[in-house]
Amino acid sequence: MNGKIAALLRDFAAIQKSKQSMWGYKRAASAILALEQPIESFLQPDGTLRKIPNIGPSSSRVILEVLQTGTSPTVERAIETSGQAKEVDRRRDLRGHFLSRAQVVAALRNASLAGPRLGDYRGDLQMHSTWSDGSQTLDEIVAAGIARGYSFCGVTDHSYGLPIARGMSMVDLARQHREIDALNRKHRGAFRLIKGIEANIRADGTVDMKPAELRLLELVVAAPHSALRTATDQTARMITAVKTPSVHILGHPRGRKYGSRPGVTAHWDRVFAAAVRMNVAIEIDGDPSRQDVDFDLAKQAVAAGCLFALDSDAHSTRELAYAETAIAHARLAGVPTERIVNCWPVERLLEWLASRSA
Ligand SMILES: [Zn+2]
């Protein structure tokens, strides 16, 4: 229900004429998606809603309509008369298999699911620091990782091929590695920072760093950031990326965004088969707006025999909790815990990373 209501509020936002009401409904949709509990639990005996931050009176009206009738006549009527019904429909198709926070919490609690538990998760392998487009320092990542009970984190700032995300120069990368070495000396035996990068997969499937540069890294996440709105088949692009020596993880493989873009179209069974052959892990990116791959596509990767990486893609320490979204998808897909590289002891993880880099 939270997901359904948030989607309707997003639809409503999209057809608003004033920027201010557009942002109001968008904010309301985000607030509903972030609720820990089902929206029904906010209903009071007198039929009104308990106060929810960022939800104004007109959003409340939509929510109550949906709770009472299963849909919102207000929103549906407004869409019909807006002249934008086609565009709204297009966006509706781009919200498949996204989980609300309440669904994430439910999946984490549901003991009948077979996948990994929160306690099995030992560390996160995709995140961004102040060295590229993140707001968290390496110090803060270590502190937040330890506070979350992790024994490692992979720092994967953007590579120089993606200047829009403040991709790092090779000079900066060397400086970052010295900072990581110092932190690892300080926390030896307690916590391990892993020297990673998020390399960009170009349109032809090659990544934006030279082989010798990739070999300077312990962990390479390769991910697509372009050609994400075309229906053209990109199987060859993704297979080329997976076959690139030194690549460990295929990051947010589709590159989709909630209600906005479909991402890569490919014969995923062939991509997954190549990943199995190359010993490359498929990422479940837990950023709520990405959720990529989702539980549905993850089931195919499970059947193919893939390894998995469950990552937050955090740009701030608060966002490290996004890993829980990835874990929820893995549980819904029934990913065996032993196939999740984040659940391995750090020694085994480092061995796998080194074997792929060799
Ligand atoms: Zn990315």
Boltz pocket constraint, residues with backbone or C-beta under 6 A from the ligand:
constraints:
  - pocket:
      binder: B
      contacts: [[A, 198], [A, 223], [A, 224], [A, 225], [A, 251], [A, 252]]
      max_distance: 6.0
